[in-house]
Amino acid sequence: MKLHSFVPLLGLAAIGALVLALTRCRAPAQAAEGAALDGPSAASEPQVAPTLAAASEAAPGASRAPVPIEPRPALDESGLRAALRRLAGAELGDSAAVEAALLPFLAPPSTLSTVLALLEHGGLADGSHLSLEEVGALRALVLGALLGSDPEAEVPVPFDGHGLVLEVLEGLPVVLEPAREALVDLLAGANDGRGEPLVDASFVADLERLRDAYPELAELYERLLAALVGGSDPEDLALRMRYMIDTENPSLVAAALARWLEQDPEAALAWAAGTFDEQGASFELQRAISGAVAQTAPVEEAVRFLAPRARREMLGEFLSLGGRKGGLEVLREEYWSLRILGGADERARRMLVSGMIDTQTDELLAIAGEDPSATVRSQAWITLTAGRDFQPNRAILERLRETRERPELGLEPGEIVLALGNFARQTQRLGQDPELLADTRSMLLELFRDRSQPDWVRQRALEKLEGLVPDDEFARLREER
């Protein structure tokens, strides 16, 4: 966030973090007319003299003494609404314009409380989307809280930022959507001039109290808890460890572990392994740990952590690893290392292959034909046909047909259905070979009409046929089912 004379108050880090989030607070109706909310303000609305900017324009190199905000009379509701619209329309890249538009909310001290009261119960709404006045209120509350929370501000504001944030947190239950969701996002992403979160560790007890008091909003308050954990000082593990020990909150464990992995991966992975493997660890807690490891731990360590703990529900984690820089190579190396050991750890090999989405076709075909496990061979087919750059062709379809006709190859019909569905979708996407698509569709129809197959296999084949046959034919197939 870069404001002309607020830079010494907040610092570039604080302001830069908010620009994108605040810019996203747009009113769709206004945007549809080609006017962004952070565009020029309406000429008919009263202008506010940029006294704060003027006060901070000292000669180069001159020291600045604290300059208080000038006292001003409180605006009536009409004037306050006009000021909100003007702040919503201020271009965030124009620091002087934002500064001038924000000044009416900084004094008297009760002004921002009045803004919050107007925002509550939909008092500023004019439809299902954020109104200009709601956008202005969101900007005023978050920017005001940042200014009021800076203990080193050269231009002090006449209110307590911590108290304002607490007031906003307690008011969330009566702020209506979509303003509430936007306000939580802004609070979670706001950092002060030192890079510390606006909603910091001092709010932990209040956030926990509000989460318990309003269980229907628990996810929102936990999002703020997760944000403050993620932003805590790298040298201060106490808060992060508090939530890691409190394993009843997996989302907070994930945020804390991700932050810890960035600072001290060896210690974090040791804690993660012990907690994941502990008897009685919940599925949700294990998923929180595996997700944080997959996304944040160094890729080699992440693969070594996840491979022996692999399960089918970890598809997202292995795909995430395969998409990270160097991740695909590490997945391939780990897979072939396990292959050297013969039939060792079939489940790990399957999940490693699931993340190899960008591996060359020839390598996946080799795995599909040669791995000693039918489940791994099946996964290789599914991964191959789901690849972003997969190019379906007649030779590959014939190899897939062979697995259908030769049960000794050991592929389950349900897995063949998934691969055929992927193959058909990719062929349809490219639109280059109608005959190839027709043959793929015929193979799916054969599986659907094969009453020797389990019901779930036939149902899966029917699902893959939707969109591949005309609607009236699909309706008949559903009746045939």
Buried (B, 14 or more C-beta within 10 A) or exposed (E): BBBBBBBBBBBEBBBEBBBEBBBEBBBEBBEEEEBBBBBEBEEEBEEBEBBBBEBBEEEEEEEEEEBEBEEBEEBEEEBBBBBBBBBBBBBBEBBBBBBBBBBBBBBBBEBBBBBBBBBBEBBBBEEEBBBBBBBBBBBBBBBBBBBBBBEEBBBBBBBBBBBBBBBBBBBBBBBBEBBBBBBBBBBBBBBBBEEBBBBBBEBBEBBBEBBEEBEEBBEBBBBBBBBBBBBBBEEEBEBBEBBBEEBEBBBBBBBBBBBBBEEBBEEBBEBBBEBBEEEEBEEBBBBBBBBBBBBBBBBBBBBBBBBEBBBEEBEBBBBBBBBBEEBBEBBBEBBEEBBEEEEEBBBBBBBBBBBBBBBEBEBBBEBBBEBEBBBBBBBBBBBBBBBEEBEBBEEBBEBBBEBBEEEEBBBBBBBBBBBBBBBBBBBBEEEEBEEBBEBBBEBBBBBBEEEEBEEEBBBBBBEBBEEBBEEEEBEEBEEEE
